[in-house]
């Protein structure tokens, strides 16, 4: 009988050790990924900040220029294959487009239909927010830049917060990025 009790005690102890070891490993694994993601995000921000110095056109101007292709529903500066790009999503009826604006001269460089995938899903959600909006994206971007002198608007994405439409605007100055929220109503 004592031998069975010892076996049970050893078995319980091994289970506790195994559970503890797995917990430590999970925390280490996910914690490590979080740190890696933060480092990768920091590197991407630094590269974008550096590339933005060559942009002569503002995000608000890109939104205005792209309006001939439809109502702007989102916009951002991004690095595409290592090169700076000003991309604006527009909607016209039920159709979505990605409008690439030349960030050096402020003219439409390319228009591509958005017909599926993650871009289509994002555009559909952005359209839902913009149908409740009473202000344009250009208006809220201009307000955010005016409220944060010296900063440049890098992106604007509308979203529904409950029943209300708001825009998340990312601003940058040097390598420092800040996100602010502006009501679209």
C-alpha positions in Angstrom: 0.0 0.0 0.0 2.8 2.4 0.8 4.4 1.8 -2.6 1.1 2.8 -4.4 0.9 6.0 -2.3 4.5 6.9 -3.2 3.7 6.2 -6.9 0.7 8.5 -6.7 2.7 11.3 -4.9 5.5 11.1 -7.5 2.9 11.1 -10.3 1.1 14.2 -8.9 4.5 15.9 -8.4 5.4 15.1 -12.0 2.1 16.5 -13.3 2.6 19.7 -11.3 6.1 20.1 -12.7 4.8 19.4 -16.2 2.0 21.9 -16.0 4.4 24.5 -14.5 6.9 23.9 -17.2 4.3 24.2 -19.9 3.1 27.5 -18.4 6.6 28.9 -18.3 7.2 27.8 -21.9 3.9 29.4 -23.1 4.7 32.7 -21.4 8.2 32.7 -22.8 7.0 31.9 -26.3 4.2 34.5 -26.4 6.2 37.1 -24.5 9.1 36.6 -26.9 6.8 37.0 -29.9 5.4 40.2 -28.4 8.9 41.7 -28.0 9.7 40.6 -31.5 6.6 42.2 -32.9 7.3 45.4 -31.0 10.9 45.4 -32.4 9.6 44.7 -35.9 7.0 47.5 -35.6 9.6 49.9 -34.3 11.9 49.1 -37.3 9.0 49.5 -39.7 8.1 52.9 -38.1 11.8 54.0 -38.4 11.9 53.0 -42.0 8.6 54.8 -42.7 9.7 57.9 -40.9 12.8 58.1 -42.9 11.0 57.6 -46.2 8.4 60.2 -45.3 11.0 62.9 -45.6 10.8 62.5 -49.3 7.1 63.0 -49.5 6.1 66.4 -50.9 2.3 65.7 -50.8 0.3 65.5 -47.5 -2.2 62.8 -46.7 -5.0 65.3 -46.9 -3.9 66.3 -50.4 -3.8 62.6 -51.4 -7.4 62.2 -50.1 -8.5 65.3 -52.1 -6.8 64.1 -55.3 -8.2 60.6 -55.1 -11.8 61.9 -54.8 -12.2 61.9 -58.5 -12.1 58.1 -58.3 -14.8 58.0 -55.6 -15.3 58.9 -52.0 -12.1 58.4 -49.9 -12.8 55.9 -47.2 -9.2 55.4 -45.9 -5.6 56.5 -46.7 -2.1 55.8 -45.7 1.6 56.3 -46.5 3.2 52.9 -46.6 6.4 51.2 -47.7 5.6 48.9 -50.7 8.7 46.8 -51.7 10.9 49.3 -49.9 9.4 52.4 -51.7 7.1 55.0 -50.2 3.6 54.9 -51.5 0.5 57.0 -50.8 -2.5 54.7 -51.0 -6.2 55.8 -50.7 -9.2 53.5 -50.7 -12.2 54.9 -52.4 -15.8 53.8 -52.9 -18.2 54.6 -55.8 -21.5 52.9 -55.3 -20.8 49.3 -54.4 -17.3 49.3 -56.0 -14.0 49.9 -54.2 -10.7 51.0 -55.6 -7.2 51.5 -54.3 -5.8 54.8 -55.7 -2.1 55.3 -55.6 -1.2 59.0 -55.5 2.3 60.1 -56.5 3.6 61.5 -53.3 6.0 63.8 -55.0 3.7 65.6 -57.5 0.2 64.9 -56.1 -1.4 63.2 -59.1 -3.1 59.9 -59.4 -0.5 57.3 -60.5 -2.6 54.2 -60.6 -6.1 52.9 -59.8 -6.9 49.3 -59.0 -10.2 47.7 -58.3 -10.6 46.0 -54.9 -12.7 42.9 -55.5 -11.7 40.5 -52.7 -9.5 39.4 -49.9 -8.4 41.4 -46.8 -8.6 44.7 -48.7 -12.2 44.1 -49.6 -13.1 43.2 -46.1 -11.4 46.3 -44.7 -13.1 48.5 -47.4 -16.5 47.1 -46.5 -16.0 48.0 -42.8 -14.7 51.4 -43.7 -17.7 52.0 -46.0 -20.0 51.2 -43.0 -18.3 53.8 -40.9 -18.3 56.4 -43.7 -22.0 56.0 -44.3 -22.6 57.4 -40.8 -20.0 60.2 -41.2 -21.0 63.8 -41.5 -17.4 65.0 -42.0 -14.9 64.0 -44.7 -11.6 62.2 -44.0 -9.8 65.3 -45.3 -11.6 67.5 -42.7 -10.7 65.3 -39.7 -7.1 64.9 -41.0 -6.7 68.6 -41.3 -8.2 69.1 -37.7 -5.8 66.5 -36.3 -2.7 68.1 -37.9 -3.8 71.6 -36.8 -4.2 70.3 -33.2 -0.7 68.7 -33.3 1.6 71.4 -34.8 4.7 70.0 -36.5 3.2 66.5 -37.0 2.4 64.9 -40.3 -0.6 62.7 -40.9 0.5 59.2 -41.9 -2.8 57.3 -42.1 -6.5 57.6 -41.5 -8.9 54.7 -41.0 -12.6 55.2 -40.2 -14.4 52.7 -37.9 -17.6 52.4 -36.0 -17.4 52.8 -32.3 -20.8 51.6 -31.2 -23.2 53.5 -33.3 -20.8 56.4 -33.9 -18.3 56.9 -36.7 -14.8 58.0 -35.8 -11.4 58.1 -37.6 -8.1 56.8 -36.2 -5.4 59.2 -37.4 -1.7 58.3 -37.1 0.6 61.3 -36.9 4.4 61.4 -37.0 7.2 63.7 -36.3 10.7 62.4 -36.7 10.5 58.8 -35.5 7.7 59.4 -33.1 4.2 58.1 -34.1 1.0 59.1 -32.3 -2.6 57.9 -33.0 -5.5 60.2 -32.2 -9.2 59.6 -32.7 -11.5 62.2 -34.3 -15.3 62.0 -34.5 -16.7 61.9 -38.0 -20.1 63.1 -36.9 
